[in-house]
Amino acid sequence: MKSSTDFKRGTKKRESDADSGSSLRILSYRLLNNHVQFLYPRLGGVEKSLKQAMIPIPFEVYVCSIVFFSIIAGVIGLGIGIVVSLVVEIQPAAFAFLLPIIAGAGMAQMTFFILQMMPKINIKNRQSRLIDELPHFLGYMATLATSGLSLEGIFKAIANENSNEEIVKDAKFITRNIEVMGMDLVTAMTDLIKRTPSGPYAELLEGSIITVQSGGDLKEYFIATGKVQLEEKKMTMRKSVDSLAVMAEMYTILLIVFPLLAIIILSVMAIMAPTLAGFDLMTLMNMLTYVLVPFFGFLMLFMMDSMVPKK
């Protein structure tokens, strides 16, 4: 087990990494804000994605950091292209001259595209985590409502949990809006709904507001919603089991049947000819054993990990 000293060191390291990243973004904003303002209207979708992904970075700062890191990537690509052009004799000479420009432009465009898509990727990850956590927290919320807590008290109780789960973070966000920003409960929850991807969790928040405003029973609402979410969770698990059955068949074909048949076929062909399409048969067998089979194994593990629910 890690000691408290190791834990503190790890926490300080993460904080220093976050501070260094923030410093670079602030530097990019100071350098480029006046030069990239024409991009703000064109990248309006990024602002909405930043809010829904709960990324605590202002829109203008994030756009400036995208351009800043793209320029750095372009310079690195340009340098790599120049080194390759000098070390490797590339023909024709015109392509050797254009290679650094192509490499720099390609690296810059790729970095710009990836950083622009990162908030959308975070939204999908956040949405999947919320869907996984929702059935478990609905039972907890129903229990808290049964004990007589109001909706505000329920969110404050969840916010006191020592956890990194998304719903706990959202409860802390609502509590901060109420206690620090001076918002009322409905306004704080409405602000959170605007920052939440559409789906069952956003519907839960909207339904909670309607239940409170209409004087309904929160306990019954959470119990009924929890039953629906549990049924959907069961259906998702059944689909995952069916998908894993298909993956088991693919595993048998790619990692058992195919290598055996390929080795048998190559061994028989080696009796008649030592090469196939210019390749030595022993080389092909080695590639099959040490390249294709591990690649298929890694691919199967990656696919199964993405298909199995984490909770």
C-alpha angles and dihedrals in degrees: 000000000000117000122234089253091057090047092052091048091051091048092050091049092053090047092050091049090050091048092050091050091049091049091054091049092049090048091051090050092052093048101041110024095098092046102047102043089111088067095059097079091043093052097046091128090063091062092057091045091052090054095046091046089051090232106163095219124111114245095240092049092050093050091049090050090051091055092042095053090042090056090049091049090048092053090049091049090049091052093048090049092051092049092049091048091052097043100039121054102231123191131239098038092221090064091049088055093048096043096084091049092048092046093048094047091045094051092047094049093045092050091047091051095046094048090046090053096044096087090052090051089050089051091055092048091048092048093051091049091049091051090050094048098042101081092050096047093045090065090048092049091049090052091050091048090051090055089059102259119148121233090263090050091050092055091046090051091051090046089058091061114110096229141113094221117133096240090052089052090050091049089052089049091053092045091050091051091052101042101032106024094039096234124151119241097261093049092047092050092045089054089052092049089057088055095047126089114245112266143087094317093055088046089052091054093047091047091050091054092049092047092052094045093048093046095245129157110271093196093057091044093052092045093050093046090046092055090052092048092048091053090050089048090053091051090050091050091050090052090049091052091050091049091049089053089057090047090053090056091049090049091054092049100043102037104030114020099034098049092046094049092044093051091048093048093047091047092053091046090051088066091059102034133006094216139046121202089340095309125114110245093227089054090052091050091050091049090050092049101041103027114024099038095048089045092052090046092052090046092052092048091050093049094047092048091053092048099048115083113241092222 
